[in-house]
Amino acid sequence: MEDQILFSQYNLKDITLNNRMVMAPMTRSRSDNDEKVATELTAEYYAQRASAGLIISEGTFVSPQGIGYINVPSIYTSQQVEGWKKVTQAVHEKGGKIFAQIWHVGAISHPNLLNGELPLAPSAVNPNTQAFTGNGFEDTITPKAMTKEEIQQTIQDFKKAAKNALEAGFDGVELHAANGYLFHQFFSKSTNWRTDEYGGSIENRARFLFETLEALREVIPYHKVGIRLNPTLHKVLGATMDEESIPTFEYIVQKLNEYDLAYLHLTEPFAPIDDLPFAIKNVAKHFRPLYQGTLIINKSFDKDKAIKVLTDGDADLVSFGVPFIANPDLVERYKQNAELNEADSKTFYTPGAKGYTDYPFLKQ
């Protein structure tokens, strides 16, 4: 009966989750409209997966300057808010809970996505990766180092996005501070060469995140705010680990204890890091003693691995990505030890219902 821990209820502050299974945020590129609005198809997709204890939406851009991929539903206009209302209503009608992941990609963009403007970043450092534009994947370029005014404007953009998310009916928001995007670019010495109060020391490189959190306080209670971090990201999306990476995330995680957030969402290593003497190989086990609140862990979990990390006490919830793409009823399939549908990676980012809402349920 040890698998019952995965299907047990969990109190996320004032929200009761029906189980410990979280649907991870995953870009699906289905908003192929000029307004970047979530559609009826988006609503159907999330509603199909409402049996998850918690859904975290795909990243939704907080401003036109934050865009890094085509066809992603955003959350900075009233029209976009109305689109997301269809999604949250559909999920809630099925008894689900859903947070909006709010997102700015920073340097991981391209002028073709920004009306010819340069991407904004902490420093003028090319991440040497690719952005997904209307022309397909294009190499990134050297971004523009943000002025202090642009940093403050971006903080206000996140604040407005959080306010919009509540208006759209989301149960909360997740700050996307992981995976090499804007917040992560501030954290990392390889992408943050600033000499002002936003660069240099660990405290300075984390300042942008905590100033953003302070701004959110004015529009959303902290028990409706989660944060996603990826402490061991290395040679992926322009991120490079160094000897200060883990101490930086230790500082951030411990300081987050002051905020009484909904949760902290961490990711295990994306790629092998065995050759890095300063890296850690088990993120949940390392950070669990440092964080006093709810901890979600992610990265290639299956049912057995999820049960083990919960039973060991290294996390409170587990987020699943690809299994939820192909199995809208993943919770029920795990309960019955049923066979899983295989995900079709060729349809992860293509328009339309194929590979999105057409995966069969067990009952079908």
C-alpha positions as CSV (number, residue, x, y, z in Angstrom):
1,M,0.0,0.0,0.0
2,E,3.0,2.3,-0.1
3,D,1.8,3.8,-3.4
4,Q,-1.1,5.4,-1.4
5,I,1.2,8.3,-0.5
6,L,1.2,9.3,-4.2
7,F,-2.6,9.5,-4.2
8,S,-3.1,11.0,-0.8
9,Q,-4.5,14.5,-0.4
10,Y,-2.1,17.4,0.4
11,N,-2.9,20.8,1.8
12,L,-1.1,23.5,-0.2
13,K,-1.8,26.3,2.2
14,D,-5.5,27.0,1.7
15,I,-5.8,24.7,-1.3
16,T,-6.5,21.0,-0.9
17,L,-4.9,18.9,-3.6
18,N,-6.5,15.6,-4.4
19,N,-3.1,13.8,-4.8
20,R,0.6,14.5,-4.8
21,M,1.0,14.4,-8.6
22,V,1.7,17.8,-10.3
23,M,1.5,18.4,-14.0
24,A,4.7,20.2,-14.8
25,P,4.8,23.4,-16.9
26,M,5.4,22.5,-20.6
27,T,5.5,24.8,-23.6
28,R,3.1,23.4,-26.3
29,S,3.0,26.3,-28.8
30,R,-0.7,26.0,-29.6
31,S,-1.6,29.7,-29.5
32,D,-1.0,30.2,-33.2
33,N,-2.9,33.5,-33.3
34,D,-1.6,37.1,-33.5
35,E,-2.9,38.0,-30.1
36,K,-1.0,35.1,-28.3
37,V,-4.2,34.1,-26.6
38,A,-5.1,30.7,-25.0
39,T,-7.9,29.1,-27.0
40,E,-10.7,26.6,-26.5
41,L,-8.3,23.9,-27.5
42,T,-6.0,25.0,-24.7
43,A,-8.9,24.8,-22.3
44,E,-9.7,21.3,-23.5
45,Y,-6.1,20.2,-23.1
46,Y,-5.8,21.3,-19.5
47,A,-9.3,20.2,-18.5
48,Q,-8.5,16.7,-19.8
49,R,-5.6,16.6,-17.2
50,A,-7.5,18.1,-14.3
51,S,-7.2,14.9,-12.2
52,A,-3.6,16.0,-11.4
53,G,-3.4,17.3,-7.9
54,L,-2.1,20.5,-9.3
55,I,-1.5,21.8,-12.9
56,I,1.2,24.3,-13.5
57,S,0.5,26.0,-16.8
58,E,3.0,26.3,-19.6
59,G,5.2,29.4,-19.2
60,T,3.2,32.5,-20.1
61,F,5.0,35.6,-21.1
62,V,4.7,38.7,-18.8
63,S,5.5,41.2,-21.5
64,P,6.2,41.6,-25.3
65,Q,9.9,42.0,-24.3
66,G,9.9,38.6,-22.5
67,I,8.9,36.5,-25.5
68,G,11.3,33.7,-26.6
69,Y,9.1,31.3,-28.5
70,I,6.3,31.5,-31.1
71,N,2.7,30.5,-30.4
72,V,2.9,30.7,-26.6
73,P,-0.1,32.1,-24.8
74,S,0.8,35.3,-22.8
75,I,-0.7,37.2,-20.0
76,Y,0.0,40.9,-20.4
77,T,-3.2,42.0,-22.3
78,S,-6.9,41.9,-21.3
79,Q,-7.6,39.7,-24.3
80,Q,-5.0,37.2,-23.1
81,V,-6.6,37.3,-19.6
82,E,-10.0,36.4,-21.2
83,G,-8.4,33.5,-23.0
84,W,-6.9,32.1,-19.8
85,K,-10.4,32.4,-18.1
86,K,-11.6,29.7,-20.4
87,V,-8.8,27.5,-19.3
88,T,-9.2,28.0,-15.5
89,Q,-12.9,27.6,-15.7
90,A,-12.6,24.4,-17.6
91,V,-10.1,23.0,-15.1
92,H,-12.1,24.1,-12.1
93,E,-15.3,22.5,-13.5
94,K,-13.4,19.2,-13.5
95,G,-12.4,19.7,-9.9
96,G,-8.8,20.7,-10.7
97,K,-6.4,23.3,-9.4
98,I,-4.1,25.3,-11.7
99,F,-1.2,27.8,-11.2
100,A,0.1,30.1,-14.0
101,Q,3.8,29.9,-14.6
102,I,4.9,33.5,-15.4
103,W,7.9,33.9,-17.6
104,H,10.5,36.2,-19.2
105,V,13.2,34.4,-21.3
106,G,15.8,37.2,-21.1
107,A,18.6,36.6,-23.5
108,I,17.1,33.4,-24.9
109,S,15.2,35.2,-27.6
110,H,15.7,36.8,-31.0
111,P,14.9,40.1,-32.7
112,N,12.5,38.3,-35.0
113,L,10.3,37.7,-31.9
114,L,10.8,41.2,-30.6
115,N,9.8,43.5,-33.5
116,G,13.5,43.9,-34.3
117,E,14.6,44.9,-30.8
118,L,17.5,43.2,-29.0
119,P,16.6,40.7,-26.2
120,L,17.1,42.1,-22.7
121,A,19.4,40.4,-20.3
122,P,21.5,41.2,-17.2
123,S,24.6,41.6,-19.4
124,A,25.5,41.6,-23.0
125,V,26.4,37.9,-23.1
126,N,25.2,35.7,-25.9
127,P,23.9,32.4,-24.4
128,N,24.9,30.7,-27.7
129,T,21.7,28.6,-27.8
130,Q,18.6,28.8,-30.1
131,A,15.3,30.6,-30.0
132,F,12.1,29.2,-31.6
133,T,10.9,31.8,-34.1
134,G,8.6,31.9,-37.1
135,N,11.6,30.7,-39.2
136,G,12.2,27.7,-36.9
137,F,15.1,27.5,-34.5
138,E,17.5,30.5,-34.9
139,D,20.8,31.1,-33.1
140,T,20.6,33.6,-30.3
141,I,22.6,36.9,-30.6
142,T,24.2,39.2,-28.1
143,P,21.5,40.8,-26.0
144,K,21.2,44.3,-24.5
145,A,22.3,44.7,-20.9
146,M,19.3,45.9,-19.0
147,T,19.4,49.4,-17.5
148,K,18.2,49.8,-13.9
149,E,15.0,51.3,-15.3
150,E,14.4,48.2,-17.5
151,I,14.9,46.0,-14.5
152,Q,12.4,47.9,-12.5
153,Q,9.9,47.8,-15.4
154,T,10.4,44.1,-15.7
155,I,9.6,43.7,-12.0
156,Q,6.4,45.7,-12.6
157,D,5.6,43.4,-15.6
158,F,5.8,40.3,-13.3
159,K,3.6,42.1,-10.8
160,K,1.0,42.9,-13.5
161,A,1.2,39.3,-14.7
162,A,0.4,38.0,-11.2
163,K,-2.5,40.3,-10.9
164,N,-3.8,39.3,-14.3
165,A,-3.4,35.6,-13.4
166,L,-5.7,36.0,-10.4
167,E,-8.2,37.9,-12.6
168,A,-8.0,35.0,-15.0
169,G,-9.0,32.6,-12.3
170,F,-5.7,30.9,-11.6
171,D,-5.3,29.5,-8.1
172,G,-1.8,31.0,-7.9
173,V,1.4,31.7,-9.9
174,E,4.8,30.2,-10.3
175,L,7.7,32.4,-10.9
176,H,9.9,30.8,-13.6
177,A,13.3,31.4,-12.2
178,A,14.9,28.3,-13.7
179,N,16.3,26.7,-16.8
180,G,18.6,29.5,-18.0
181,Y,15.9,32.2,-18.4
182,L,16.0,35.8,-17.1
183,F,16.2,35.2,-13.3
184,H,18.7,32.4,-13.8
185,Q,20.7,34.7,-16.0
186,F,21.0,37.1,-13.1
187,F,22.0,34.2,-10.7
188,S,24.8,32.9,-12.8
189,K,28.3,34.5,-13.0
190,S,28.7,33.4,-16.6
191,T,25.8,35.5,-17.7
192,N,25.8,38.3,-15.1
193,W,28.8,40.6,-15.5
194,R,27.2,43.6,-13.8
195,T,29.2,45.8,-11.4
196,D,26.1,47.5,-9.8
197,E,23.8,46.3,-7.1
198,Y,22.5,43.5,-9.4
199,G,25.9,41.9,-10.0
200,G,29.0,40.6,-8.2
201,S,28.1,39.0,-4.9
202,I,25.6,36.2,-4.4
203,E,23.3,38.6,-2.6
204,N,23.4,41.1,-5.5
205,R,22.8,38.4,-8.2
206,A,19.7,37.2,-6.3
207,R,18.4,40.8,-5.7
208,F,16.2,40.9,-8.9
209,L,14.3,37.8,-7.7
210,F,13.7,39.1,-4.2
211,E,12.7,42.6,-5.4
212,T,10.2,40.9,-7.7
213,L,8.8,38.9,-4.8
214,E,8.5,42.0,-2.7
215,A,6.5,43.7,-5.6
216,L,4.2,40.7,-5.9
217,R,3.2,41.2,-2.3
218,E,1.0,44.1,-3.4
219,V,-1.2,42.1,-5.7
220,I,-1.1,38.5,-4.6
221,P,-0.7,36.7,-1.2
222,Y,2.5,34.7,-0.9
223,H,0.6,31.5,-0.2
224,K,-0.5,31.7,-3.8
225,V,3.1,32.1,-5.1
226,G,5.5,29.3,-6.0
227,I,9.0,29.5,-7.4
228,R,10.8,27.2,-9.8
229,L,14.6,26.8,-9.6
230,N,17.1,24.6,-11.4
231,P,20.3,24.6,-9.3
232,T,22.4,22.2,-11.4
233,L,21.7,23.4,-15.0
234,H,24.9,23.1,-16.9
235,K,25.6,23.6,-20.6
236,V,21.9,23.8,-21.4
237,L,20.1,27.0,-22.6
238,G,23.3,29.0,-22.0
239,A,23.7,28.2,-18.4
240,T,27.1,27.1,-16.9
241,M,27.7,25.9,-13.4
242,D,30.7,27.2,-11.4
243,E,32.0,26.9,-7.9
244,E,29.4,29.6,-6.7
245,S,26.3,28.0,-8.3
246,I,25.3,25.7,-5.4
247,P,26.1,28.3,-2.7
248,T,24.0,30.8,-4.7
249,F,21.0,28.5,-4.7
250,E,21.6,27.6,-1.1
251,Y,21.4,31.3,-0.2
252,I,18.2,31.8,-2.3
253,V,16.4,28.7,-0.9
254,Q,17.2,29.6,2.7
255,K,16.1,33.2,2.2
256,L,12.8,32.0,0.6
257,N,11.9,30.6,4.0
258,E,11.1,34.2,5.0
259,Y,8.3,34.4,2.5
260,D,5.9,31.6,3.4
261,L,5.3,30.7,-0.3
262,A,3.0,28.1,-1.7
263,Y,5.9,25.9,-2.7
264,L,9.5,25.6,-4.1
265,H,9.7,23.6,-7.3
266,L,13.1,22.1,-8.0
267,T,14.6,20.1,-10.9
268,E,17.1,17.3,-10.7
269,P,20.1,17.5,-13.1
270,F,19.1,17.8,-16.8
271,A,22.5,16.4,-18.0
272,P,25.4,14.5,-16.5
273,I,27.4,16.6,-14.1
274,D,29.8,13.9,-12.8
275,D,32.8,15.8,-14.0
276,L,32.0,18.9,-11.9
277,P,33.4,18.6,-8.4
278,F,31.3,21.5,-7.1
279,A,28.0,20.1,-8.4
280,I,25.4,18.0,-6.5
281,K,23.8,14.9,-7.9
282,N,20.7,14.7,-5.8
283,V,18.9,18.1,-5.7
284,A,15.9,17.1,-3.6
285,K,18.0,15.4,-0.9
286,H,20.4,18.3,-0.8
287,F,17.9,21.1,-0.5
288,R,15.1,19.4,1.6
289,P,16.9,20.2,4.9
290,L,17.3,23.9,3.8
291,Y,13.7,24.6,2.9
292,Q,10.9,24.6,5.5
293,G,7.9,24.7,3.1
294,T,6.4,22.5,0.5
295,L,8.9,21.1,-2.0
296,I,8.0,19.9,-5.5
297,I,10.6,17.8,-7.3
298,N,10.8,17.3,-11.1
299,K,12.8,15.4,-13.8
300,S,12.0,12.1,-15.4
301,F,10.1,10.6,-12.5
302,D,7.9,7.5,-13.0
303,K,5.5,6.1,-10.4
304,D,8.1,4.1,-8.5
305,K,10.7,6.9,-8.3
306,A,7.9,9.3,-7.2
307,I,6.8,7.0,-4.4
308,K,10.4,6.6,-3.2
309,V,11.2,10.4,-3.1
310,L,7.9,11.0,-1.2
311,T,8.4,8.1,1.2
312,D,12.0,9.2,1.8
313,G,10.7,12.6,2.8
314,D,12.8,14.4,0.2
315,A,9.8,16.1,-1.4
316,D,6.1,16.6,-0.7
317,L,4.9,16.6,-4.3
318,V,6.3,15.3,-7.6
319,S,5.8,17.0,-11.0
320,F,5.5,14.9,-14.2
321,G,6.0,16.3,-17.7
322,V,6.0,14.1,-20.7
323,P,3.8,11.4,-19.0
324,F,1.0,13.9,-18.7
325,I,1.3,15.0,-22.4
326,A,0.5,11.4,-23.5
327,N,-1.7,10.4,-20.6
328,P,-4.4,12.9,-19.7
329,D,-5.6,10.3,-17.1
330,L,-2.1,9.6,-15.8
331,V,-3.4,9.6,-12.2
332,E,-5.9,6.8,-12.9
333,R,-3.3,4.9,-15.0
334,Y,-0.9,4.9,-12.1
335,K,-3.6,3.9,-9.6
336,Q,-4.5,0.9,-11.8
337,N,-0.9,0.1,-12.8
338,A,-2.2,0.4,-16.4
339,E,0.0,0.7,-19.5
340,L,0.9,4.3,-20.5
341,N,0.4,5.9,-23.9
342,E,3.7,6.8,-25.7
343,A,4.3,10.5,-26.3
344,D,4.8,11.6,-29.9
345,S,7.7,14.1,-29.7
346,K,7.1,15.3,-33.2
347,T,3.9,17.0,-32.1
348,F,5.1,18.6,-28.9
349,Y,5.3,22.1,-30.5
350,T,3.0,21.9,-33.6
351,P,-0.4,23.6,-34.0
352,G,-3.7,21.8,-33.7
353,A,-5.3,18.9,-31.8
354,K,-2.9,16.2,-33.0
355,G,-0.6,15.1,-30.2
356,Y,-2.4,17.6,-27.9
357,T,-5.9,16.6,-27.1
358,D,-6.3,13.3,-29.0
359,Y,-4.4,10.9,-26.7
360,P,-6.9,8.2,-25.6
361,F,-8.1,7.8,-22.0
362,L,-8.2,4.3,-20.4
363,K,-12.0,4.2,-20.7
364,Q,-11.6,4.7,-24.5
